[in-house]
Amino acid sequence: MNVHESEKLAAICEKMGYSLADNREDADLIIFNTCAIREGAEDRVFGNVGALKKLKKNKPSLIIAVCGCSTQKESTANYIMNTFPFVDIVIGTFNMPNFEAYVNAVKTGRQMEILEEGEIDEEHSYKRTSGENAWVNIMQGCNNFCTYCIVPYVRGREKSRSEENILKEIKEIVAEGKYKKITLLGQNVNSYGKDLSPQISFAQLLRDICAVPGDFQVTFMTSHPKDLTGELIDTMASEEKILKEIHLPAQSGNDRILALMNRRYTRARYLSIIQKIREKMPNARITSDFIVGFPTETEEEFQDTMSLVQEVQFDGIFAFMYSPREGTVASKMDGQIPEEVKNRRVNQLLELEKEIQKKKKLG
């Protein structure tokens, strides 16, 4: 989603007459599009922005903008404005469609900080940069409030695009003739359409997309297990244009930790979904995310995650050490796990993943 929103910013900049510079020294406009999921990513933003101080001093006309999820948080936005006063534009996720107006305002001598919540942008095009893949955003925001996650606070509540506008964009993509894959994006695509009137299910949207004439395949990210329906699995199995792959974050294999994370499913429920997917699509590629070292996680509870990975035999996983995010419920929980324990656990999980993939290749 970050890449896709950067494509939108690039298109706005081209419309204003800008083109890509070969290096920072030649640039008239430098934009950082940030991600707030992990603290490390945010720290790297501060380092990169700070490194521009000398460049801005030598070239006062240079416009520096910081936008995206990190700057949707008022505390981060204020920190940037106070610590790096040479930054000209600080805007949140909802305000990027108005980027041209902010650049023009800066040219008249104004410094901009805009963090207002807005609607989904349906007007701007994209400078697509992902080869034969075209990203299509179908919704924004999240209603789940997992206790470790900052997304609902920086992306707002779930808002679905109209099916009419999604299908219009997809028909335009197909007509261009250079995109073989269309990837639908949302914080939780399985919730698509619940806020529309009349409601439409994500599965129905997929069927309607597959009815668009043309030679293309469809995939999507990301799915939340609590909202993955039998209708969706049946649709994936029956529609030839849908790639038989699904990224289904489990996050933990232990029910107590899942409850603390506010994931709203159990290990048994997760495994039943995997079973249904494999019954309908025996060769489906299934990948997942896991967080180790969540507050109060015991060694035995971590072993439940190990055993889940062993049982499912995923085609790939992403494993992360729990990282406290300011403003989330989990960051205030007692029982924070020492870094060395988290590091050991994540390495154990990744080593298991390597063994599984090795056996799959040999088998």
C-alpha positions in Angstrom: 0.0 0.0 0.0 2.9 2.3 0.7 4.3 1.6 -2.7 0.9 2.2 -4.3 0.4 5.5 -2.6 3.9 6.6 -3.7 2.8 5.8 -7.2 -0.1 8.3 -6.7 2.3 11.0 -5.4 4.6 10.4 -8.4 1.7 10.9 -10.8 0.7 14.2 -9.0 4.3 15.4 -9.2 4.5 14.6 -13.0 1.3 16.5 -13.5 2.9 19.5 -11.9 5.9 19.2 -14.3 8.4 17.4 -12.1 10.4 14.4 -13.3 12.6 12.0 -11.4 16.1 13.3 -10.4 19.1 11.1 -10.6 20.2 12.1 -7.0 19.1 14.2 -4.1 21.5 17.1 -4.9 19.7 17.7 -8.2 16.2 17.5 -6.8 13.8 20.4 -6.4 11.4 18.3 -4.4 12.1 15.5 -2.0 9.3 13.4 -0.6 9.4 10.8 2.2 6.3 8.5 2.2 6.4 6.9 5.6 5.2 3.7 7.3 4.4 3.5 11.0 4.0 -0.2 11.4 7.4 -0.7 13.0 9.4 1.7 15.1 12.6 1.0 13.2 11.1 2.3 10.0 10.1 5.5 11.7 13.6 6.0 13.1 15.1 5.7 9.6 12.8 8.4 8.4 14.2 10.8 11.1 17.7 9.9 10.1 17.1 10.5 6.4 15.2 13.8 7.0 17.9 15.0 9.3 20.6 14.3 6.6 19.0 16.9 4.4 19.6 19.9 6.6 22.9 20.9 4.9 21.3 20.4 1.4 18.4 22.6 2.3 20.8 25.3 3.6 22.7 25.3 0.4 19.6 25.2 -1.7 16.8 27.1 0.1 14.3 26.6 -2.8 14.4 22.8 -2.2 10.9 21.6 -1.0 11.0 18.8 1.5 7.8 16.8 2.3 7.2 14.1 4.8 3.9 12.2 4.5 2.1 8.9 5.2 1.2 6.8 8.2 3.9 8.1 10.6 3.0 11.7 10.0 -0.7 10.9 10.5 0.2 10.6 14.2 0.1 14.1 15.6 3.0 13.5 18.0 5.2 12.4 15.1 4.2 15.2 12.9 4.9 17.8 15.7 8.2 16.1 16.4 9.2 16.5 12.8 8.1 20.1 12.6 10.0 21.0 15.8 13.1 19.0 15.2 13.5 19.6 11.5 12.2 23.1 10.9 13.6 23.1 7.4 10.8 20.5 6.4 8.2 22.4 4.3 5.3 19.9 4.2 4.0 17.4 6.8 0.8 15.6 5.8 -1.0 12.4 6.9 -2.4 9.6 4.9 -5.7 11.3 4.1 -4.2 14.4 2.6 -1.9 13.1 0.0 -4.4 13.7 -2.9 -4.1 17.4 -2.2 -0.3 17.4 -2.5 -0.2 19.8 -5.4 -2.0 22.5 -3.4 0.5 22.1 -0.5 3.5 22.4 -2.8 2.0 25.6 -4.4 1.4 27.0 -0.9 5.0 26.4 0.1 6.1 28.3 -3.0 4.3 31.3 -1.6 6.2 31.0 1.7 3.9 28.9 3.9 4.9 25.8 5.9 2.2 23.2 5.8 1.1 20.7 8.5 -2.2 19.0 7.6 -3.5 15.9 9.4 -7.2 16.0 8.8 -9.1 12.8 8.0 -10.6 12.6 4.6 -12.4 10.3 2.1 -10.9 7.8 -0.3 -9.4 9.5 -3.3 -11.1 8.5 -6.6 -9.8 11.1 -8.9 -6.0 10.8 -9.2 -4.2 8.4 -11.5 -1.0 6.5 -10.7 2.5 6.4 -12.1 2.7 2.6 -11.9 6.1 1.3 -11.1 5.6 -2.4 -10.3 6.2 -4.0 -13.7 3.4 -6.3 -14.9 1.6 -5.9 -11.6 -1.0 -3.2 -11.0 -2.0 -2.3 -7.5 -5.7 -1.4 -7.0 -6.8 -0.1 -3.6 -10.3 -1.3 -2.7 -10.6 0.1 0.8 -8.7 2.0 3.5 -8.6 1.8 7.3 -9.2 -0.9 9.8 -11.8 -1.7 12.5 -10.0 -4.5 14.2 -7.8 -2.7 16.8 -5.3 -5.5 17.3 -3.5 -4.5 20.5 -0.1 -4.3 18.9 -1.1 -2.4 15.8 -1.1 1.4 15.1 -2.9 1.1 11.7 -6.5 2.0 12.9 -5.1 5.1 14.6 -3.3 6.4 11.4 -5.5 5.0 8.7 -8.9 5.5 10.4 -12.0 3.3 10.2 -12.8 1.0 7.3 -14.0 2.8 4.2 -14.7 0.8 1.0 -14.5 2.2 -2.5 -17.6 1.8 -4.6 -17.6 -1.3 -6.8 -18.3 0.9 -9.8 -15.1 2.9 -9.4 -13.0 -0.2 -8.7 -14.3 -1.9 -11.9 -13.8 1.2 -13.9 -10.1 1.4 -12.8 -9.6 -2.3 -13.5 -11.1 -2.0 -17.0 -8.7 0.9 -17.7 -5.8 -1.2 -16.5 -6.8 -4.1 -18.7 -7.2 -1.8 -21.7 -3.6 -0.7 -21.4 -2.6 -4.2 -22.2 0.7 -4.3 -20.2 -0.4 -5.6 -16.8 -0.7 -9.3 -16.3 -1.6 -9.2 -12.6 -3.9 -7.0 -10.6 -3.3 -7.0 -6.8 -6.2 -5.7 -4.7 -5.2 -3.8 -1.5 -6.7 -3.2 1.8 -5.8 -3.5 5.5 -8.4 -6.2 5.7 -9.8 -7.0 2.2 -12.3 -9.5 3.7 -14.2 -6.6 5.3 -14.8 -5.0 1.9 -18.3 -3.7 1.3 -19.7 -4.0 4.8 -19.9 -0.2 5.0 -21.6 0.2 1.5 -25.3 0.5 0.9 -26.3 -2.0 -0.4 -23.6 -4.2 1.1 -21.5 -6.3 -1.2 -19.2 -9.1 -0.1 -15.5 -9.3 -1.1 -16.2 -12.6 -2.8 -18.9 -10.9 -5.0 -16.4 -8.1 -5.9 -13.9 -10.8 -7.0 -16.5 -12.5 -9.1 -17.4 -9.2 -10.8 -13.7 -8.4 -11.4 -13.2 -11.8 -13.0 -16.1 -11.1 -15.3 -14.1 -8.2 -16.8 -12.9 -9.4 -20.3 -9.2 -9.6 -20.7 -6.1 -11.7 -20.1 -5.1 -11.0 -16.4 -4.9 -12.7 -13.0 -6.2 -11.3 -9.7 -4.7 -11.6 -6.2 -5.1 -9.6 -3.0 -3.7 -8.7 0.4 -4.2 -8.8 3.3 -6.8 -11.2 4.7 -7.9 -11.3 8.4 -8.7 -14.9 9.4 -11.8 -13.8 11.4 -13.5 -12.5 8.3 -12.4 -15.1 5.8 -15.6 -16.8 4.6 -16.5 -20.1 2.9 -17.9 -18.0 0.0 -14.5 -16.4 -0.5 -12.8 -19.8 -0.5 -15.3 -21.2 -3.0 -14.9 -18.1 -5.2 -11.1 -18.5 -5.2 -11.4 -22.1 -6.1 -13.9 -21.6 -9.0 -12.6 -18.5 -10.7 -9.7 -19.2 -13.1 -8.5 -15.6 -13.0 -7.9 -15.7 -9.2 -4.4 -16.8 -8.3 -4.5 -19.7 -5.9 -2.5 -18.0 -3.2 -3.4 -16.4 0.1 -1.5 -14.5 2.8 -3.3 -15.3 6.1 -1.5 -13.8 9.1 -1.8 -16.1 12.1 0.4 -14.0 14.4 0.5 -16.6 17.1 -0.3 -20.3 17.7 -1.5 -19.8 21.2 -5.1 -19.0 22.2 -4.2 -16.8 25.2 -1.8 -14.7 23.2 -4.3 -14.4 20.3 -6.8 -13.1 22.8 -4.3 -10.6 24.2 -3.7 -9.5 20.7 -7.4 -9.1 20.1 -7.3 -11.2 17.0 -10.8 -12.7 17.6 -10.1 -16.2 16.4 -8.6 -19.3 18.0 -5.9 -21.7 16.9 -8.6 -24.3 16.1 -10.5 -21.7 14.0 -7.4 -20.8 12.1 -6.6 -24.4 11.4 -10.1 -25.1 10.2 -9.7 -22.3 7.6 -6.5 -23.8 6.4 -8.2 -27.2 6.1 -11.0 -25.7 4.0 -8.6 -23.9 1.7 -6.7 -27.1 1.1 -9.8 -29.1 0.5 -11.0 -26.7 -2.2 -7.5 -25.8 -3.5 -5.0 -28.6 -2.8 -2.2 -26.7 -4.4 -2.9 -23.3 -3.0 0.1 -21.3 -1.8 -0.4 -20.2 1.8 1.8 -17.7 3.6 1.5 -16.1 7.0 2.9 -13.5 9.5 4.0 -14.2 13.1 4.9 -12.0 16.0 7.1 -13.5 18.7 7.8 -12.1 22.1 4.4 -10.5 22.6 4.1 -9.2 26.2 3.8 -12.1 28.7 4.4 -14.8 26.1 5.9 -17.8 27.9 8.3 -20.3 26.3 5.5 -22.9 26.2 3.2 -20.4 24.4 6.0 -19.7 21.9 6.3 -23.4 21.3 2.6 -23.4 20.3 3.5 -21.0 17.5 6.4 -23.3 16.4 4.0 -26.3 16.4 1.4 -24.3 14.3 4.0 -23.6 11.7 5.1 -27.2 11.7 1.6 -28.4 11.4 0.5 -26.1 8.6 3.7 -26.3 6.6 3.3 -22.8 5.1 4.8 -22.0 1.7 6.5 -19.0 3.4 6.3 -16.9 6.6 7.3 -13.5 7.8 8.4 -13.5 11.4 8.8 -10.4 13.5 9.9 -9.6 17.1 7.2 -7.7 18.9 8.0 -4.0 18.8 6.0 -1.6 21.1 4.3 1.1 19.1 3.4 4.3 21.1 -0.4 4.7 21.2 -1.3 1.0 21.1 -2.7 -1.1 24.0 0.1 -3.6 24.0 2.8 -0.9 24.5 1.3 -0.3 28.0 1.1 -4.0 28.9 3.1 -5.5 31.8 5.4 -8.4 31.0 7.4 -7.0 28.1 9.8 -9.6 26.9 13.6 -8.9 26.9 15.2 -8.3 23.5 17.6 -11.3 23.7 14.6 -13.6 24.3 12.7 -12.2 21.4 15.7 -12.4 19.2 16.3 -16.1 20.1 12.7 -17.0 19.5 12.4 -15.3 16.1 15.6 -17.0 15.0 14.2 -20.4 16.1 11.1 -19.7 14.1 12.9 -18.7 11.0 15.2 -21.7 11.3 12.1 -24.0 11.4 10.8 -22.1 8.3 14.1 -22.8 6.5 13.9 -26.5 7.3 10.3 -26.7 6.0 11.2 -25.0 2.8 14.2 -27.2 2.3 12.0 -30.3 2.7 9.4 -28.9 0.3 12.0 -28.4 -2.4 13.4 -31.9 -1.9 9.9 -33.4 -1.8 
